[in-house]
Amino acid sequence: MKFKIERIDESKTERVSETKLDEMIHDYRKALDDLCIGAMTDNEIIEYVKAVMAEGRGCRRQPQYRFWGFAEPETMPGDIRVYYYYTPTYIITAFLMKAFMVLGDKADSIDGFADCLKRALGGSTGRGFQNDWSPFGGGPDYSMALEPFCRADAGDFVRKYPDFCPEFTKLFNETVGKYKLPQGKMPVFVYGTLLSGQSNHDSYLGDAEFLGEAEIAGYYLYDMGSYPALKNHKSARSNNSSSGSGSDYANTVPDTIKGELYMADNETIKRLDRLEGEGSLYKRDYLTVWYGDSQEIEAIIYMFLSEPDDSLLMTSDNYNGIRWNGKIH
């Protein structure tokens, strides 16, 4: 397993696309998930910890803390600042916290690890875990900031090390109860054989908490025979355009892909990785899902890696929404 930690030079930040920044945040999320499900060896964890420690730094206003944002926060508008400055900081801090617990005594072999983690935890309290907007309405939202910490079992960390960073312990305990975010779990969006009533559901998600029916926008489904393949619309358009039929896509596919949302624990995600052939057949990805009463949540989704033939594209005439029964009728 190879890791590449990237940083954006402040003088060049404006030259980097949002897509590139989103890809970097995606890589941080995947590293956190890999750590949580036990997919990294101790040596890989230590390598990654050393790499991100080298990239952390203070900002002009708070040089005593550690952040992993892509530019100085005062140079960014409010909403951009939350996502491209604090979100990578939250995710990497959660990784360091989980790594500290997983490594145990081996954490002491990493020079400056404890000090870096304390500074990162302190930096993570700067906004009080609040976003500038709430997808749920009715005031400030804490759930998007808390999610990576809950994913990394921060509750266990603050119980075991309450005095490690007192300001983080206090803030976490005060805010985590406002949102029902299970410790060590992650939402997963499913759209094929993992749907309730389908062939793989009971074996893999039978004990998972059902959050509700959900949908995503901007993706295409392909009929692979015994299972569907999901592709991003940009990737699909690019692939299809080479055959001269890309202009027909907007008129032949549904506006949204419907599925179901579940809260999965680490062991379940590990088993889903094996089922989906993560890294070879499908890629574990992350995207915004809509569910319930117009609520948004960041969830795991499995994306098909290969480029299916255009003839397999599921059109609005043969797309049967939330149910998958093998071949579409």
C-alpha positions in Angstrom: 0.0 0.0 0.0 1.5 3.4 -1.1 0.5 6.7 0.3 0.9 10.1 -1.3 0.3 13.1 0.9 -0.2 16.3 -1.1 -0.2 19.9 0.0 -1.3 23.0 -1.9 1.2 25.9 -1.9 -0.7 29.0 -0.9 0.6 31.0 -3.9 -0.8 28.3 -6.3 -4.0 27.5 -4.6 -6.2 29.3 -7.1 -4.7 27.1 -9.9 -6.0 23.9 -8.3 -9.5 22.8 -9.3 -12.2 21.9 -6.8 -12.1 18.4 -8.4 -8.5 18.0 -7.3 -9.2 19.2 -3.8 -12.2 16.9 -3.6 -10.0 14.0 -4.6 -7.5 14.8 -1.9 -10.3 14.8 0.7 -11.6 11.6 -0.7 -8.1 10.0 -0.2 -8.1 11.2 3.4 -11.5 9.7 4.0 -10.5 6.4 2.5 -7.3 6.2 4.6 -9.5 6.8 7.7 -11.9 4.0 6.7 -9.0 1.7 5.9 -7.6 2.3 9.4 -11.0 1.8 11.1 -11.7 -1.5 9.3 -8.3 -2.9 10.0 -7.1 -2.8 6.4 -3.7 -1.2 7.3 -0.7 -2.9 9.0 1.0 -1.2 11.9 3.9 -0.2 9.6 1.5 1.3 7.1 -0.2 3.3 9.9 3.1 4.6 11.1 4.2 5.6 7.6 0.9 7.5 7.1 1.1 9.2 10.5 4.6 10.4 9.8 3.6 11.7 6.4 0.6 13.7 7.6 2.5 15.0 10.6 5.1 16.5 8.3 2.3 18.3 6.4 0.5 19.8 9.4 1.1 23.4 10.3 -0.4 26.3 12.3 -2.3 29.2 10.7 -1.4 32.8 11.1 -4.0 33.4 13.9 -3.4 30.1 15.7 0.2 29.0 15.2 0.1 26.8 18.3 -2.3 24.4 16.6 -2.0 22.0 13.7 -4.2 22.2 10.6 -4.3 20.5 7.2 -6.3 23.0 5.2 -5.4 23.9 1.6 -4.8 27.7 2.2 -4.9 30.3 5.0 -8.6 30.3 6.4 -9.0 34.1 6.1 -8.4 33.9 2.4 -11.5 31.7 1.9 -15.2 32.5 2.0 -17.1 31.0 4.9 -18.6 27.8 3.3 -15.4 27.1 1.3 -13.4 27.5 4.5 -15.4 24.9 6.3 -15.0 22.3 3.5 -11.4 23.0 2.3 -9.8 24.0 5.5 -11.5 22.4 8.4 -12.8 19.2 6.8 -9.4 17.8 5.9 -8.2 18.9 9.4 -11.1 17.0 11.0 -10.5 13.8 8.9 -6.7 13.8 9.5 -7.0 14.5 13.2 -9.5 11.7 13.5 -7.0 9.4 11.7 -4.3 10.4 14.1 -6.6 9.8 17.1 -7.5 6.4 15.9 -3.9 5.5 15.0 -2.9 6.5 18.5 -5.3 4.0 20.0 -4.6 1.3 17.5 -0.8 1.5 17.8 -0.7 1.5 21.6 2.9 1.5 22.8 4.2 1.7 19.2 2.8 5.2 19.1 5.7 6.2 21.4 8.2 5.3 18.6 6.9 8.1 16.4 8.8 11.3 17.5 6.4 14.1 18.3 3.3 12.1 17.7 1.5 12.9 21.0 2.4 16.6 20.7 1.1 16.8 17.1 -2.1 15.0 18.1 -2.7 17.4 21.0 -2.2 20.4 18.7 -4.5 18.9 16.0 -7.3 18.2 18.6 -6.9 21.8 19.8 -7.2 23.1 16.2 -10.3 21.0 15.6 -12.2 22.9 18.4 -11.8 26.3 16.8 -15.2 26.5 15.2 -17.0 24.5 17.9 -17.7 21.8 15.3 -20.2 24.1 13.6 -20.8 24.5 9.9 -21.9 27.8 8.4 -25.1 26.1 7.2 -27.2 23.2 8.2 -28.6 20.6 5.8 -31.3 20.0 8.4 -32.3 23.6 8.9 -33.0 25.3 12.2 -29.6 26.6 13.3 -26.0 25.5 13.3 -25.1 22.0 12.2 -22.5 19.9 14.0 -22.9 16.5 12.3 -20.6 16.9 9.4 -17.7 17.9 11.6 -18.4 15.2 14.2 -18.8 12.4 11.7 -15.1 11.6 11.2 -14.4 11.7 14.9 -17.3 9.4 15.6 -16.1 7.2 12.8 -12.8 7.0 14.6 -14.4 6.1 18.0 -13.6 9.5 19.6 -16.0 8.6 22.4 -13.6 5.8 23.4 -10.6 8.2 23.1 -12.0 10.9 25.4 -13.1 8.3 27.9 -9.6 6.7 28.0 -7.7 10.0 27.7 -9.9 12.7 29.1 -7.0 15.0 29.9 -5.1 14.5 26.7 -6.7 17.6 25.2 -9.2 18.9 27.7 -10.8 21.5 25.4 -11.5 18.7 22.8 -12.9 16.4 25.4 -15.2 19.1 26.8 -16.5 20.2 23.3 -17.0 16.6 22.0 -18.9 15.5 25.1 -21.1 18.7 24.9 -22.0 18.4 21.2 -22.0 14.7 20.3 -25.3 14.1 22.1 -27.0 16.6 19.8 -26.8 14.2 16.8 -27.3 10.5 16.8 -24.0 9.6 15.2 -23.0 6.0 16.2 -19.4 5.5 17.2 -17.3 3.4 14.8 -20.0 3.3 12.0 -20.5 4.9 8.6 -23.6 5.4 6.4 -23.6 3.2 3.2 -25.7 3.8 0.2 -26.7 0.6 -1.7 -28.5 0.3 -5.1 -28.3 -3.2 -6.4 -28.2 -6.7 -4.9 -27.7 -5.3 -1.4 -31.2 -3.7 -1.4 -33.7 -5.2 1.0 -35.3 -8.3 -0.5 -32.4 -8.8 -2.9 -29.9 -11.7 -3.1 -27.1 -10.2 -0.9 -29.0 -8.1 1.5 -29.6 -10.6 4.4 -26.0 -11.9 4.3 -24.4 -8.5 4.4 -26.8 -5.9 5.8 -29.3 -8.0 7.7 -28.2 -6.7 11.0 -27.4 -3.1 9.8 -29.5 -0.2 10.9 -31.8 1.0 8.1 -31.8 4.8 7.8 -34.3 5.0 5.0 -34.8 5.2 1.2 -32.3 7.5 -0.4 -31.1 8.8 -3.8 -28.1 10.3 -5.6 -27.9 12.6 -8.6 -25.5 12.6 -11.6 -24.8 8.9 -11.9 -25.7 6.2 -14.5 -26.5 2.6 -14.0 -25.5 -0.2 -16.4 -27.2 -3.6 -16.6 -24.4 -6.2 -16.1 -26.8 -9.1 -16.0 -26.7 -10.3 -12.4 -25.8 -6.9 -10.9 -25.8 -3.2 -11.8 -22.8 -1.0 -12.3 -22.7 2.6 -11.2 -20.7 5.3 -13.0 -20.3 9.0 -12.5 -22.1 10.9 -15.3 -18.9 12.7 -16.4 -16.9 9.4 -16.7 -19.8 7.8 -18.6 -20.3 10.7 -20.9 -16.6 10.8 -21.7 -16.5 7.1 -22.4 -19.7 7.2 -24.5 -18.7 10.3 -26.4 -15.8 8.4 -28.0 -18.4 6.2 -29.7 -20.4 9.2 -31.0 -23.5 8.8 -28.9 -22.7 10.9 -25.8 -25.2 13.6 -26.7 -28.1 11.1 -26.2 -27.3 10.4 -22.5 -29.3 13.3 -21.0 -32.5 12.0 -22.7 -32.1 8.3 -21.9 -31.3 8.0 -18.2 -33.2 8.9 -15.0 -32.4 12.1 -13.2 -31.6 10.3 -9.9 -30.6 6.8 -8.8 -32.7 5.5 -5.9 -31.5 3.1 -3.3 -31.3 2.5 0.5 -29.2 3.9 3.3 -27.7 1.8 6.1 -25.5 2.5 9.0 -22.7 -0.1 8.8 -20.0 -1.0 11.3 -16.4 -1.7 10.5 -16.7 -5.4 10.1 -19.7 -4.9 7.7 -17.7 -2.4 5.6 -14.8 -4.9 5.5 -17.1 -7.6 4.3 -18.7 -5.3 1.7 -15.2 -4.5 0.4 -14.7 -8.2 -0.2 -18.1 -8.6 -1.8 -17.6 -5.7 -4.2 -14.0 -6.5 -5.0 -12.8 -3.2 -3.7 -9.9 -1.9 -5.7 -10.3 -4.3 -8.6 -14.0 -4.5 -9.6 -15.5 -1.6 -7.6 -14.0 1.4 -5.7 -15.2 2.4 -2.2 -16.1 6.0 -2.8 -17.9 8.8 -0.8 -20.6 11.2 -1.9 -23.6 13.2 -0.7 -26.8 11.2 -0.4 -30.3 12.6 0.1 -32.7 10.7 2.3 -35.7 11.3 4.6 -37.1 14.8 4.7 -34.5 16.3 2.3 -31.6 15.5 4.7 -28.1 15.2 3.3 -25.4 12.9 4.6 -21.9 11.8 3.4 -22.0 8.1 2.7 -19.9 5.2 1.3 -20.9 4.1 -2.2 -19.3 1.4 -4.4 -18.4 2.7 -7.9 -17.7 0.4 -10.9 -14.1 0.7 -12.0 -14.3 -0.5 -15.6 -16.0 1.2 -18.5 -19.2 -0.8 -19.4 -20.3 -1.0 -23.0 -22.8 1.7 -24.0 -25.4 -0.9 -25.0 -25.7 -1.8 -21.3 -26.8 1.7 -20.2 -30.1 1.5 -18.3 -32.6 4.0 -19.7 -35.6 5.5 -18.1 -37.7 2.8 -19.9 -35.9 -0.1 -18.2 -34.8 1.4 -14.9 -36.9 0.0 -12.1 -36.0 2.5 -9.4 -35.4 1.1 -5.9 -35.6 -2.6 -6.8 -33.1 -4.8 -8.5 -34.2 -8.2 -9.7 -31.2 -9.3 -11.8 -32.3 -8.7 -15.4 -34.6 -5.7 -15.8 -38.0 -6.5 -17.3 
